[in-house]
């Protein structure tokens, strides 16, 4: 494996870790109380890459409470 491939593999692992951590933080912060969905996407930027995390469900501006099904997508920018 070349150095460039190793760098890309590490970057991809870190990117997915950041995306999953962001999603979990959002889910934990909204659990247990009613909340109004904010902007469906957020972007986290580091010195070498950016990750955009979008919540696809529930829809933006919907009011939720209790256990809610959530779907998300992560994009490396």
N, C-alpha and C positions, 0 to 999 in steps of 0.2 A: 504494500500500500504506500502510495507516495505521501509526501508531507502535505500537499494540498488536499488530498482525499481525507487524511486524518483530521486536518483543520475543519473541513466541511462536516465530517461526522461529529466532531465535538460541538460545532456550532449548531447543528441540527438537534443534538441531544439537549443542549442548553436552551434552545428555542422552545422545544416541546415542554421542558421542565418549567420554563417561565410562563408559558401559556396555561399549563395545567394549574400551576400555583395561583395565577390570576383568576382563573375560573373558580377554583375552590375558595379563594378569599371572597369573591363576589357572592357565592352561594352561602357561605357561612355568615356574612354580614347581613344578608337579607332574610335569613331563616327566623321563624318564630314570630314575625310581626308583619302586618300589612305593609306593602311598599308599592310605589308607583315606578314602573320601569323607566329608566332614563335612556340616554342615547344607547342604541344597541351595539355600538362599536367603541373600543378604546385601543389606543396604540401605545406600546411601551418601546422606548428607544434607548439603545445603549450606544457605545462608541463604534461598534462594528455592525450592528444590525437592528432592525425594528420588527416587532411582532404586533399584528393587529388581531385582536380577539373580538369576535362579534357574537352576540347572543341572538340566535335565530328564532327562538321560542322561549318565553312568551313574546308577543308582538310589543313593539315600542308603544309607550303610553297606556299599556294595559295595567290594571290594578290587580295585584295578586296577594294572596295570603295563604298560610298553611303550606302543605306539601304541593309543589308545583313542578311539572315536568319542564326541563330546560334542555335546549340543544344549543350548541355553540360551534363555531369554526375558527380556526387559527390560520393566519396567513403570514408568511415571512416576507417582509417588504424589502 
